[in-house]
Amino acid sequence: MLRTLAARTIISINESSDLNTCTRQGYVYSWGSNSPANAPFGYGSMINCFVNSGIDSFTQICILRSQAAQIAIRIKDGGKFGGWYKFSLTAI
């Protein structure tokens, strides 16, 4: 089944926040130079993509907001987060 993700709200977070507790489906979390705990990089935005119902299994996707063009992805499965996988993008 293919679903379309539509962000409902942008939530500003900072160094006092923790991405492990940002679990709202479809919301965009955004931060500047004061990165929250467990962020893969500074100046980013993140969205949660849920695989099934509940908050124990989903994917977090972060986008670096700079000229470096990077994306990072990690999975929470069974209530535990895995490590971040970072991808650097090259313009074509």
Backbone as CSV, one residue per row, in Angstrom:
resi,resn,N_x,N_y,N_z,CA_x,CA_y,CA_z,C_x,C_y,C_z
1,MET,0.839,-1.165,0.000,0.000,0.000,0.000,0.892,1.239,0.000
2,LEU,0.626,2.157,-0.881,1.376,3.408,-0.985,0.600,4.512,-0.287
3,ARG,1.295,5.234,0.598,0.653,6.344,1.302,1.401,7.627,1.013
4,THR,0.704,8.719,0.959,1.316,10.019,0.765,1.510,10.675,2.121
5,LEU,2.730,11.160,2.372,3.000,11.862,3.618,2.783,13.348,3.410
6,ALA,2.010,13.930,4.264,1.785,15.373,4.221,2.073,15.924,5.608
7,ALA,3.067,16.783,5.694,3.408,17.372,6.987,2.283,18.271,7.455
8,ARG,1.895,18.086,8.696,0.803,18.867,9.252,1.285,20.110,9.973
9,THR,2.407,20.001,10.659,2.897,21.079,11.494,4.415,21.056,11.508
10,ILE,5.041,22.228,11.561,6.485,22.320,11.753,6.721,22.690,13.203
11,ILE,7.519,21.883,13.897,7.804,22.096,15.305,9.272,22.485,15.440
12,SER,9.546,23.670,15.976,10.916,24.112,16.197,11.443,23.493,17.486
13,ILE,12.628,22.881,17.400,13.260,22.293,18.572,14.688,22.840,18.677
14,ASN,15.347,22.602,19.821,16.694,23.126,20.035,17.513,22.149,20.869
15,GLU,18.629,22.636,21.443,19.544,21.760,22.179,18.934,21.130,23.424
16,SER,17.835,21.667,23.912,17.186,21.060,25.079,16.222,19.933,24.682
17,SER,16.063,19.704,23.379,15.189,18.645,22.873,15.995,17.377,22.611
18,ASP,15.303,16.270,22.387,15.927,14.988,22.092,15.125,14.315,20.980
19,LEU,15.787,13.969,19.881,15.066,13.341,18.765,14.445,12.007,19.148
20,ASN,14.955,11.366,20.188,14.359,10.107,20.646,12.949,10.307,21.190
21,THR,12.609,11.531,21.572,11.270,11.800,22.108,10.371,12.509,21.095
22,CYS,10.885,12.774,19.902,10.087,13.412,18.842,9.425,12.308,18.029
23,THR,8.206,11.952,18.392,7.583,10.751,17.822,6.253,11.001,17.125
24,ARG,5.901,12.236,16.852,4.622,12.502,16.177,4.721,12.178,14.697
25,GLN,3.786,11.402,14.215,3.766,10.992,12.824,3.433,12.162,11.912
26,GLY,4.247,12.329,10.859,3.965,13.324,9.843,4.339,14.747,10.200
27,TYR,4.746,15.007,11.435,5.160,16.347,11.812,6.608,16.564,11.389
28,VAL,6.940,17.780,11.007,8.320,18.126,10.674,8.932,18.810,11.887
29,TYR,10.048,18.281,12.356,10.816,18.881,13.445,11.991,19.604,12.799
30,SER,12.245,20.838,13.205,13.276,21.640,12.575,14.135,22.312,13.633
31,TRP,15.464,22.419,13.378,16.373,23.060,14.318,17.477,23.790,13.562
32,GLY,18.103,24.724,14.274,19.210,25.492,13.717,20.541,24.977,14.228
33,SER,21.451,25.896,14.541,22.801,25.508,14.948,22.845,24.835,16.311
34,ASN,21.825,25.030,17.138,21.751,24.382,18.450,21.037,23.046,18.307
35,SER,21.775,22.030,17.905,21.204,20.720,17.582,20.645,20.014,18.813
36,PRO,19.525,19.329,18.654,18.978,18.529,19.754,19.825,17.275,19.978
37,ALA,19.636,16.643,21.122,20.322,15.379,21.402,19.914,14.340,20.351
38,ASN,20.843,13.497,19.979,20.644,12.408,19.017,20.408,12.873,17.587
39,ALA,20.723,14.132,17.283,20.624,14.625,15.905,21.869,14.197,15.131
40,PRO,21.729,13.812,13.868,22.894,13.380,13.091,23.768,14.538,12.628
41,PHE,23.214,15.764,12.599,23.963,16.950,12.196,23.198,18.210,12.586
42,GLY,23.853,19.359,12.455,23.231,20.639,12.782,22.404,21.176,11.624
43,TYR,21.640,22.196,11.871,20.788,22.842,10.862,19.945,21.823,10.100
44,GLY,19.126,21.098,10.796,18.388,20.041,10.139,16.889,20.126,10.278
45,SER,16.234,19.245,9.563,14.795,19.027,9.664,14.577,17.521,9.657
46,MET,13.520,17.059,10.327,13.266,15.636,10.433,11.771,15.360,10.342
47,ILE,11.454,14.212,9.764,10.072,13.745,9.735,10.065,12.268,10.131
48,ASN,9.012,11.841,10.823,8.839,10.438,11.200,7.911,9.760,10.208
49,CYS,8.307,8.592,9.737,7.481,7.796,8.833,7.159,6.483,9.537
50,PHE,5.900,6.278,9.862,5.499,5.098,10.619,5.282,3.908,9.710
51,VAL,5.818,2.768,10.137,5.682,1.528,9.389,4.361,0.854,9.723
52,ASN,3.979,0.898,10.981,2.707,0.319,11.414,2.150,1.174,12.542
53,SER,1.084,0.753,13.140,0.479,1.551,14.202,1.347,1.525,15.454
54,GLY,1.243,2.562,16.239,2.031,2.666,17.463,3.296,3.470,17.248
55,ILE,4.034,3.713,18.335,5.250,4.505,18.221,6.505,3.670,18.439
56,ASP,6.380,2.348,18.406,7.539,1.496,18.632,8.277,1.113,17.356
57,SER,7.686,1.343,16.194,8.333,1.006,14.929,8.106,2.113,13.916
58,PHE,9.148,2.880,13.629,9.053,3.907,12.598,10.441,4.305,12.126
59,THR,10.502,5.097,11.073,11.751,5.577,10.495,11.825,7.077,10.663
60,GLN,12.984,7.588,11.097,13.215,9.027,11.154,14.118,9.395,9.976
61,ILE,13.715,10.414,9.246,14.483,10.895,8.100,14.873,12.339,8.374
62,CYS,16.188,12.626,8.379,16.690,13.979,8.605,17.323,14.511,7.330
63,ILE,17.121,15.792,7.108,17.700,16.469,5.961,18.549,17.617,6.474
64,LEU,19.821,17.649,6.075,20.730,18.718,6.455,20.385,19.952,5.643
65,ARG,20.125,21.067,6.330,19.768,22.301,5.638,21.012,23.159,5.421
66,SER,21.808,22.784,4.443,22.984,23.564,4.064,23.361,23.178,2.642
67,GLN,24.480,23.685,2.191,24.931,23.379,0.835,25.548,21.992,0.726
68,ALA,25.754,21.306,1.850,26.395,19.992,1.845,25.487,18.880,1.316
69,ALA,24.193,19.076,1.302,23.222,18.114,0.776,23.406,16.710,1.353
70,GLN,22.951,16.509,2.581,23.023,15.201,3.215,21.654,14.788,3.750
71,ILE,21.440,13.492,3.770,20.240,12.906,4.348,20.704,11.832,5.324
72,ALA,20.018,11.716,6.448,20.322,10.659,7.417,19.025,9.940,7.769
73,ILE,19.119,8.626,7.938,17.946,7.804,8.228,18.294,6.855,9.375
74,ARG,17.353,6.681,10.297,17.500,5.645,11.322,16.133,5.039,11.590
75,ILE,16.145,3.828,12.130,14.912,3.083,12.363,14.754,2.825,13.852
76,LYS,13.538,2.980,14.333,13.188,2.550,15.688,12.326,1.306,15.520
77,ASP,12.779,0.206,16.108,12.044,-1.045,15.982,11.964,-1.693,17.358
78,GLY,10.794,-2.067,17.766,10.609,-2.678,19.072,10.979,-1.753,20.217
79,GLY,10.838,-0.448,19.998,11.114,0.529,21.044,12.559,0.971,21.149
80,LYS,13.447,0.476,20.252,14.862,0.825,20.329,15.346,1.419,19.005
81,PHE,16.065,2.566,19.110,16.616,3.201,17.920,17.905,2.526,17.487
82,GLY,18.059,2.387,16.177,19.330,1.955,15.607,20.190,3.184,15.336
83,GLY,21.353,2.973,14.739,22.249,4.085,14.408,21.783,4.831,13.163
84,TRP,22.365,6.009,12.970,22.057,6.824,11.798,22.834,6.323,10.587
85,TYR,22.199,6.311,9.430,22.844,6.041,8.148,22.825,7.349,7.385
86,LYS,24.010,7.862,7.050,24.115,9.152,6.365,24.427,8.958,4.890
87,PHE,23.794,9.782,4.075,23.979,9.753,2.636,24.360,11.154,2.175
88,SER,25.455,11.262,1.433,25.847,12.537,0.836,25.365,12.544,-0.597
89,LEU,24.815,13.649,-1.012,24.234,13.752,-2.341,25.125,14.594,-3.244
90,THR,25.171,14.216,-4.500,25.940,14.951,-5.492,24.991,15.438,-6.585
91,ALA,25.111,16.706,-6.923,24.273,17.271,-7.984,24.618,16.623,-9.318
92,ILE,23.586,16.396,-10.133,23.818,15.805,-11.448,23.325,16.730,-12.535
